[in-house]
Amino acid sequence: MLDERLGILRVTMKPLLNTTLLALLLAIGFSGGISGQDESALNGTLSIDRLSWLTGNWKGPRDGGVLEEIWLPPRAGTITALVRSSEESDTRFVEIVHIREINDSLELNLQLFNNSLEPENISAHNFELTEIGSSFVAFKGISDGAHGSLSYERPEENLFFIRIETNDGEQIEIRLTLVE
């Protein structure tokens, strides 16, 4: 008779346990995902694949001209962009942005080139990761001459923002749209 009671107890507890586990998994899945920010992401190993949302061909107005960015898909621990700033008859600069997995985090390096493809600086500017979300990433400049901060955000499928805080504290926001 005791075995029968235990058997009944097991049968009635199993659905309750399954429901509790399902509720717990749903709570974990939705926490942090609502705001799009991953608070714990900086504490563990990050994969460059988290930035696949950058991929695409982006274009928008900038200083009376056009800014274009083409982000290649993540591959081999890196994601890379080619940037061109131009006016109607002149290319102002070309820039390579390179983000890579390093020391269980992500590091951004960028190098500016003039219209003759001569580097503006001997060394690339270096930035360290400060924040990452499902469609947002922010970096802090750590090398001489680097901007104070640089971030990218894709709040909608066809909309892309670049936000820069210069060394002088100037806030710059650049709005780009997806080129079809």
C-alpha positions as CSV (number, residue, x, y, z in Angstrom):
1,M,0.0,0.0,0.0
2,L,2.9,2.4,0.7
3,D,4.3,1.7,-2.7
4,E,1.0,2.6,-4.3
5,R,0.9,5.9,-2.4
6,L,4.5,6.7,-3.6
7,G,3.5,5.7,-7.1
8,I,0.5,8.1,-7.0
9,L,2.7,10.8,-5.5
10,R,5.3,10.4,-8.3
11,V,2.6,10.6,-10.9
12,T,1.0,13.8,-9.4
13,M,4.4,15.5,-8.8
14,K,5.8,14.9,-12.3
15,P,3.4,17.4,-14.1
16,L,4.0,19.9,-11.3
17,L,7.8,19.5,-11.7
18,N,7.5,19.9,-15.5
19,T,5.3,23.0,-15.2
20,T,7.8,24.5,-12.7
21,L,10.8,23.8,-14.9
22,L,9.0,25.2,-17.9
23,A,8.1,28.4,-16.0
24,L,11.7,28.7,-14.8
25,L,13.1,28.3,-18.3
26,L,10.7,30.9,-19.7
27,A,11.6,33.3,-17.0
28,I,15.3,32.9,-17.7
29,G,14.7,33.2,-21.4
30,F,12.8,36.4,-21.1
31,S,14.9,38.1,-18.5
32,G,17.4,40.5,-20.1
33,G,15.9,39.7,-23.5
34,I,13.2,42.3,-23.2
35,S,15.5,45.3,-23.1
36,G,17.9,43.7,-25.6
37,Q,20.8,44.2,-23.3
38,D,22.8,41.3,-21.9
39,E,24.2,42.5,-18.5
40,S,26.3,39.3,-18.0
41,A,27.8,39.3,-21.5
42,L,30.9,41.1,-20.4
43,N,31.7,38.5,-17.7
44,G,32.2,35.5,-20.0
45,T,33.6,34.5,-23.4
46,L,32.0,36.4,-26.2
47,S,31.6,35.1,-29.8
48,I,31.9,37.5,-32.7
49,D,28.8,35.8,-34.0
50,R,26.8,38.0,-31.5
51,L,27.5,40.9,-34.0
52,S,26.1,39.3,-37.1
53,W,23.3,41.9,-37.0
54,L,25.9,44.5,-38.2
55,T,26.2,42.6,-41.6
56,G,24.9,44.6,-44.5
57,N,25.4,47.6,-46.9
58,W,24.5,50.8,-45.1
59,K,24.3,54.4,-46.4
60,G,23.3,57.8,-45.2
61,P,24.0,61.6,-45.4
62,R,27.0,63.0,-43.5
63,D,28.4,66.5,-43.6
64,G,27.0,67.4,-47.0
65,G,28.1,64.1,-48.5
66,V,27.5,60.4,-48.1
67,L,28.7,57.9,-45.6
68,E,28.7,54.2,-46.7
69,E,29.5,51.1,-44.6
70,I,29.7,47.6,-45.8
71,W,29.9,45.0,-43.0
72,L,31.0,41.5,-43.9
73,P,29.5,38.6,-42.0
74,P,31.4,37.2,-39.0
75,R,34.1,34.7,-39.9
76,A,37.2,33.2,-38.2
77,G,36.7,35.3,-35.0
78,T,36.4,38.7,-36.7
79,I,33.8,41.0,-38.3
80,T,35.0,43.7,-40.6
81,A,33.6,46.8,-42.3
82,L,34.8,49.0,-45.1
83,V,33.7,52.7,-44.7
84,R,33.8,55.5,-47.3
85,S,33.0,59.1,-46.7
86,S,32.5,61.1,-50.0
87,E,31.2,64.2,-51.5
88,E,29.9,64.5,-55.1
89,S,33.4,64.5,-56.7
90,D,35.8,63.6,-53.8
91,T,36.4,60.8,-51.4
92,R,37.2,62.3,-48.0
93,F,38.4,59.1,-46.3
94,V,38.3,55.4,-46.3
95,E,38.2,53.5,-43.0
96,I,38.6,49.8,-42.1
97,V,36.8,48.7,-38.9
98,H,37.9,45.4,-37.5
99,I,36.3,43.7,-34.5
100,R,37.9,40.6,-33.1
101,E,37.6,38.1,-30.3
102,I,40.4,38.7,-27.8
103,N,41.0,37.8,-24.2
104,D,37.4,36.5,-23.7
105,S,36.0,39.8,-25.0
106,L,35.7,41.9,-28.2
107,E,38.2,44.5,-29.4
108,L,37.6,47.1,-32.1
109,N,40.4,48.4,-34.2
110,L,39.9,51.1,-36.9
111,Q,42.3,52.7,-39.3
112,L,41.5,55.8,-41.4
113,F,43.1,56.4,-44.8
114,N,43.1,59.5,-47.0
115,N,41.9,59.4,-50.6
116,S,45.4,58.1,-51.7
117,L,45.0,55.2,-49.2
118,E,47.8,56.6,-46.9
119,P,47.0,55.9,-43.3
120,E,46.1,59.0,-41.2
121,N,47.9,57.5,-38.2
122,I,50.8,55.0,-37.9
123,S,48.8,52.7,-35.7
124,A,45.1,51.8,-35.7
125,H,42.8,53.2,-33.0
126,N,41.9,50.7,-30.4
127,F,38.6,50.3,-28.5
128,E,37.5,47.9,-25.7
129,L,34.0,46.5,-25.3
130,T,31.9,48.2,-22.7
131,E,28.3,47.0,-23.5
132,I,26.6,44.5,-25.8
133,G,23.0,43.7,-26.5
134,S,21.0,41.9,-29.1
135,S,21.3,44.8,-31.6
136,F,23.6,47.2,-29.8
137,V,27.4,47.3,-29.1
138,A,29.5,50.0,-27.4
139,F,33.2,50.5,-27.2
140,K,35.5,52.8,-25.2
141,G,38.6,54.3,-26.9
142,I,41.8,53.1,-25.2
143,S,44.6,54.3,-27.6
144,D,46.0,57.7,-28.1
145,G,43.8,59.7,-30.5
146,A,40.9,57.3,-30.4
147,H,37.4,58.7,-29.8
148,G,36.1,58.6,-26.2
149,S,33.4,56.1,-27.3
150,L,31.9,54.5,-30.3
151,S,28.7,52.5,-30.6
152,Y,26.6,50.8,-33.2
153,E,22.9,50.1,-33.0
154,R,20.3,48.5,-35.3
155,P,16.9,49.2,-33.7
156,E,15.0,48.2,-36.8
157,E,15.7,45.9,-39.8
158,N,16.5,48.8,-42.2
159,L,17.9,51.4,-39.7
160,F,21.5,51.6,-38.3
161,F,23.0,54.2,-35.9
162,I,26.6,55.1,-35.3
163,R,27.2,57.1,-32.2
164,I,30.5,58.8,-31.4
165,E,31.8,60.8,-28.5
166,T,34.9,62.6,-29.5
167,N,37.8,63.4,-27.3
168,D,36.4,66.9,-26.9
169,G,33.1,65.5,-25.6
170,E,31.1,66.3,-28.8
171,Q,28.2,63.8,-29.4
172,I,27.8,62.7,-33.0
173,E,24.9,60.5,-34.2
174,I,25.0,59.2,-37.8
175,R,21.8,57.6,-39.2
176,L,22.2,55.0,-42.0
177,T,19.7,52.9,-43.9
178,L,20.0,49.5,-45.5
179,V,20.9,49.6,-49.2
180,E,18.7,47.1,-51.0
